[in-house]
């Protein structure tokens, strides 16, 4: 099936905005509608360079609004849902917004896709698996979320599966590892390190800094999502997306400080986060068999990311 009209929800966020720009540059005949309620982390500035693109349409609104969904979902071939509350620390303080957006919002989207016969891709996270001490999770592993955030994303995935089984709704799910790159909100780990170091402020590291994550450059994730769009199984096919580059938090912070020429003495260990997962690791063999592989090395992508933040103070200055 040709996908000439795509509804992207949450397209003013970090991954969504990078995906929209990537897709419009790659496909000259593609039209994208971006539905975003512009929460604190969803910013129109993320896409200010394409605002006048005739193939791009922005609609301000909440994915929980049945009225808006009834208007916009049927006009598109597929919905790709990036809309989500995503910061684990915030979910520990108050999980209510996460249930509203990440669970109820997905249910409303699935309802309208079912009614209008529109396909659906849910953008999820490797955090639904929980922590793993050895090896890597494959797509058929048991879900074992640890935080309210990851639990809400797991619930959304279960809804996707239920709508496929019950209603035969064409749906796919992607589970990506920790994304990084331009336009990531300053509350996330890598921007925190960069921006604190730039201002010669202490860089906070949870616990002993040995928690390990598999890091994924956002543009590689965008390419992977496009592969799932074009080649993915809509019978609730699930795809892990990861570079296979695991880094301890402390080592990643040191690497950023070295790139910036800042002293390692800026690092400050702080009380560990509640329920902090020790290690995330996913096996991305399945999507690689569809022809995807990361184009960027971790080191070059990290350097590009640092340089982007240092060169775009206009974007982050009023946020920190």
C-alpha positions as CSV (number, residue, x, y, z in Angstrom):
1,X,0.0,0.0,0.0
2,X,1.2,3.5,-0.8
3,X,1.2,5.9,2.2
4,X,0.7,9.3,0.7
5,X,-1.1,10.9,3.6
6,X,0.1,10.3,7.1
7,X,-1.3,11.6,10.4
8,X,1.6,12.0,12.9
9,X,0.4,12.6,16.5
10,X,2.8,14.2,18.9
11,X,4.8,15.6,16.0
12,X,6.1,18.6,17.9
13,X,8.0,16.4,20.3
14,X,11.6,15.2,20.0
15,X,11.3,12.1,17.9
16,X,8.1,13.1,16.1
17,X,9.6,16.4,14.9
18,X,12.7,14.7,13.6
19,X,10.5,12.0,11.9
20,X,8.3,14.6,10.1
21,X,11.3,16.5,8.8
22,X,13.0,13.3,7.7
23,X,10.0,12.0,5.8
24,X,9.2,15.2,4.0
25,X,12.8,15.4,2.8
26,X,12.8,11.8,1.7
27,X,9.4,11.6,-0.1
28,X,8.5,14.4,-2.4
29,X,4.8,13.4,-2.8
30,X,4.1,12.8,0.9
31,X,1.7,14.9,2.9
32,X,1.8,15.0,6.7
33,X,-0.7,16.3,9.2
34,X,0.8,16.9,12.6
35,X,-1.7,16.7,15.6
36,X,-0.1,17.9,18.8
37,X,-1.5,19.6,21.9
38,X,1.8,21.5,22.5
39,X,2.5,20.3,26.0
40,X,5.6,21.6,27.8
41,X,7.8,19.3,25.7
42,X,6.0,19.7,22.4
43,X,7.2,22.9,20.7
44,X,6.3,24.4,17.4
45,X,9.8,25.7,17.3
46,X,11.0,22.2,16.6
47,X,9.5,22.5,13.1
48,X,9.8,26.2,12.4
49,X,11.9,25.5,9.3
50,X,9.0,23.6,7.6
51,X,6.0,25.7,8.7
52,X,5.5,27.0,5.2
53,X,5.9,23.7,3.5
54,X,2.7,23.0,1.5
55,X,2.9,19.3,2.3
56,X,2.9,19.9,6.0
57,X,-0.2,20.8,8.1
58,X,-0.2,21.5,11.8
59,X,-3.3,21.0,14.0
60,X,-3.3,21.9,17.6
61,X,-5.2,19.4,19.7
62,X,-5.3,16.5,22.1
63,X,-5.4,12.9,20.9
64,X,-8.1,12.3,23.5
65,X,-10.5,14.6,21.6
66,X,-12.9,12.3,19.7
67,X,-14.1,15.3,17.7
68,X,-10.7,16.1,16.3
69,X,-9.9,12.5,15.7
70,X,-13.1,11.9,13.7
71,X,-12.1,14.9,11.5
72,X,-8.5,14.0,10.8
73,X,-8.0,10.3,11.1
74,X,-10.2,9.3,8.1
75,X,-8.3,11.8,5.9
76,X,-5.1,9.8,6.2
77,X,-3.8,6.4,5.2
78,X,-2.1,5.7,8.5
79,X,-1.6,7.1,12.0
80,X,1.8,7.1,13.5
81,X,1.5,7.8,17.2
82,X,4.4,9.6,18.9
83,X,2.2,11.5,21.4
84,X,3.2,10.5,24.9
85,X,4.3,11.7,28.3
86,X,7.8,10.2,28.4
87,X,9.9,11.4,31.3
88,X,10.3,8.7,34.0
89,X,11.0,11.1,36.8
90,X,7.7,13.0,36.2
91,X,5.8,9.8,36.1
92,X,7.1,8.9,39.6
93,X,5.8,12.2,41.0
94,X,2.4,12.1,39.2
95,X,1.3,9.2,36.9
96,X,-2.0,10.8,36.0
97,X,-0.9,12.6,32.8
98,X,0.8,9.4,31.6
99,X,-2.4,7.4,31.9
100,X,-4.3,10.2,30.2
101,X,-2.0,10.5,27.2
102,X,-0.3,7.2,26.9
103,X,-3.3,4.9,27.6
104,X,-6.6,6.8,27.1
105,X,-5.1,8.7,24.1
106,X,-4.1,5.5,22.4
107,X,-7.5,3.9,23.1
108,X,-9.2,6.9,21.4
109,X,-6.8,6.7,18.4
110,X,-7.4,3.0,18.0
111,X,-11.2,3.5,18.2
112,X,-11.2,6.0,15.4
113,X,-8.8,4.0,13.3
114,X,-11.1,1.0,13.7
115,X,-14.1,3.1,12.7
116,X,-12.5,4.7,9.6
117,X,-10.4,1.7,8.5
118,X,-7.1,3.5,9.0
119,X,-3.8,1.7,9.8
120,X,-1.9,2.4,12.9
121,X,1.7,2.4,14.2
122,X,2.4,2.8,17.9
123,X,5.8,4.2,18.8
124,X,6.8,2.5,22.1
125,X,10.0,1.9,24.1
126,X,12.3,-0.8,25.2
127,X,11.5,0.2,28.8
128,X,8.4,-2.0,28.6
129,X,10.7,-5.0,29.0
130,X,12.2,-3.8,32.3
131,X,15.8,-4.5,33.3
132,X,17.9,-7.4,32.1
133,X,21.2,-8.5,33.6
134,X,22.5,-10.6,30.7
135,X,21.7,-11.0,27.1
136,X,19.2,-8.9,25.2
137,X,15.4,-8.9,24.9
138,X,13.7,-10.2,21.8
139,X,10.2,-9.0,20.7
140,X,8.5,-12.1,22.3
141,X,9.9,-11.4,25.8
142,X,7.6,-10.9,28.7
143,X,6.7,-7.3,29.4
144,X,7.9,-6.3,32.9
145,X,7.7,-2.4,33.2
146,X,9.2,-0.8,36.3
147,X,8.0,2.8,36.2
148,X,4.5,4.3,35.8
149,X,5.8,5.7,32.4
150,X,6.8,2.3,31.1
151,X,3.7,0.7,32.5
152,X,1.5,3.2,30.6
153,X,3.4,2.4,27.4
154,X,3.0,-1.4,28.0
155,X,-0.7,-0.8,28.5
156,X,-0.9,1.0,25.2
157,X,0.8,-1.9,23.5
158,X,-1.7,-4.4,25.0
159,X,-4.6,-2.2,23.6
160,X,-3.0,-2.3,20.2
161,X,-2.8,-6.1,20.3
162,X,-6.4,-6.3,21.6
163,X,-7.7,-4.2,18.7
164,X,-5.8,-6.3,16.2
165,X,-7.1,-9.6,17.7
166,X,-10.7,-8.4,18.2
167,X,-11.2,-6.0,15.3
168,X,-8.5,-7.1,12.9
169,X,-7.1,-3.5,13.0
170,X,-3.8,-3.3,11.0
171,X,-1.3,-2.2,13.6
172,X,2.5,-2.3,14.1
173,X,4.6,-1.5,17.2
174,X,8.1,-0.2,17.5
175,X,10.2,-0.4,20.6
176,X,13.3,1.8,20.4
177,X,16.1,2.1,22.8
178,X,17.1,5.5,24.4
179,X,17.0,8.1,21.7
180,X,19.3,11.1,21.5
181,X,19.9,14.0,19.1
182,X,18.7,17.5,18.2
183,X,15.5,19.0,19.7
184,X,15.5,16.6,22.7
185,X,13.9,18.4,25.7
186,X,16.5,19.6,28.3
187,X,15.1,17.4,31.1
188,X,16.6,14.2,29.4
189,X,20.0,12.8,30.3
190,X,22.2,13.8,27.4
191,X,20.9,17.4,27.2
192,X,21.2,17.8,30.9
193,X,24.9,16.9,30.8
194,X,25.6,19.1,27.8
195,X,23.7,22.2,29.1
196,X,24.9,21.9,32.7
197,X,28.5,21.6,31.5
198,X,28.2,24.5,29.1
199,X,27.2,26.7,32.1
200,X,29.9,25.1,34.3
201,X,27.2,23.7,36.6
202,X,27.3,20.3,38.3
203,X,26.3,17.3,36.2
204,X,23.9,15.1,38.3
205,X,24.4,11.3,38.0
206,X,22.0,8.9,39.7
207,X,23.4,6.4,42.1
208,X,26.9,5.2,41.2
209,X,26.4,5.9,37.5
210,X,26.8,2.3,36.4
211,X,23.2,1.9,35.0
212,X,23.5,0.9,31.4
213,X,21.5,1.9,28.3
214,X,21.5,1.1,24.6
215,X,21.6,4.5,22.9
216,X,20.1,5.2,19.5
217,X,20.6,8.3,17.3
218,X,17.2,9.8,16.5
219,X,17.7,9.9,12.8
220,X,18.5,6.2,12.7
221,X,15.2,5.6,14.6
222,X,13.4,7.7,12.0
223,X,14.8,5.5,9.2
224,X,13.7,2.4,11.1
225,X,10.2,3.6,11.6
226,X,10.0,4.3,7.9
227,X,11.1,0.7,7.2
228,X,8.3,-0.5,9.5
229,X,5.9,1.8,7.7
230,X,6.8,0.4,4.3
231,X,7.6,-3.2,5.1
232,X,6.3,-3.9,8.6
233,X,3.8,-6.6,9.5
234,X,0.4,-5.0,10.4
235,X,-0.7,-8.1,12.2
236,X,0.5,-6.5,15.4
237,X,4.1,-6.9,14.3
238,X,6.6,-5.7,16.9
239,X,10.1,-4.4,16.1
240,X,13.0,-3.6,18.4
241,X,15.1,-0.7,17.2
242,X,18.6,-0.3,18.7
243,X,22.2,0.5,17.7
244,X,23.6,-2.2,20.0
245,X,25.8,0.5,21.7
246,X,25.5,0.1,25.4
247,X,27.0,2.8,27.6
248,X,27.1,3.2,31.4
249,X,25.7,6.6,32.4
250,X,28.9,7.6,34.0
251,X,30.9,6.8,30.9
252,X,28.5,8.6,28.7
253,X,28.7,11.7,30.9
254,X,32.5,11.6,30.8
255,X,32.5,11.3,27.0
256,X,30.4,14.4,26.7
257,X,32.6,16.4,29.0
258,X,35.7,15.3,27.1
259,X,34.1,16.4,23.8
260,X,33.3,19.8,25.4
261,X,36.7,20.1,27.0
262,X,35.2,20.3,30.5
263,X,36.6,18.9,33.7
264,X,35.3,15.5,35.0
265,X,35.0,17.2,38.4
266,X,31.7,18.6,37.3
267,X,30.1,15.2,37.8
268,X,28.1,14.9,41.0
269,X,26.5,11.7,42.2
270,X,23.0,12.1,43.5
271,X,20.4,9.9,45.3
272,X,19.3,7.1,42.9
273,X,15.9,7.3,41.3
274,X,13.1,5.0,42.7
275,X,12.8,1.8,40.8
276,X,15.8,2.6,38.6
277,X,16.2,-0.1,36.0
278,X,19.8,-1.4,35.9
279,X,20.3,-2.3,32.3
280,X,18.3,-2.1,29.0
281,X,19.3,-4.2,26.0
282,X,17.4,-5.2,23.0
283,X,18.0,-7.5,20.0
284,X,17.2,-5.7,16.8
285,X,17.8,-8.7,14.4
286,X,14.1,-8.7,13.3
287,X,14.1,-5.2,11.8
288,X,17.6,-5.6,10.4
289,X,16.3,-8.5,8.3
290,X,13.9,-5.9,6.7
291,X,17.0,-4.0,5.5
292,X,17.5,-1.5,8.3
293,X,20.8,-0.7,10.0
294,X,22.0,2.4,11.8
295,X,23.9,4.8,9.4
296,X,25.6,6.8,12.2
297,X,28.3,5.6,14.6
298,X,27.6,6.4,18.2
299,X,30.7,8.6,18.6
300,X,30.0,10.8,15.5
301,X,26.3,11.1,16.4
302,X,27.1,12.1,20.0
303,X,29.6,14.7,18.8
304,X,26.9,16.0,16.3
305,X,24.4,16.2,19.1
306,X,26.8,18.1,21.4
307,X,27.6,20.6,18.6
308,X,23.8,21.1,17.9
309,X,23.1,22.2,21.4
310,X,26.1,24.4,21.6
311,X,25.1,26.0,18.3
312,X,21.4,26.4,19.0
313,X,21.1,28.4,22.2
314,X,18.0,30.1,20.8
315,X,16.2,26.8,21.1
316,X,17.0,25.8,24.7
317,X,17.9,29.0,26.6
318,X,14.4,29.8,27.8
319,X,13.9,26.2,28.8
320,X,16.6,25.9,31.4
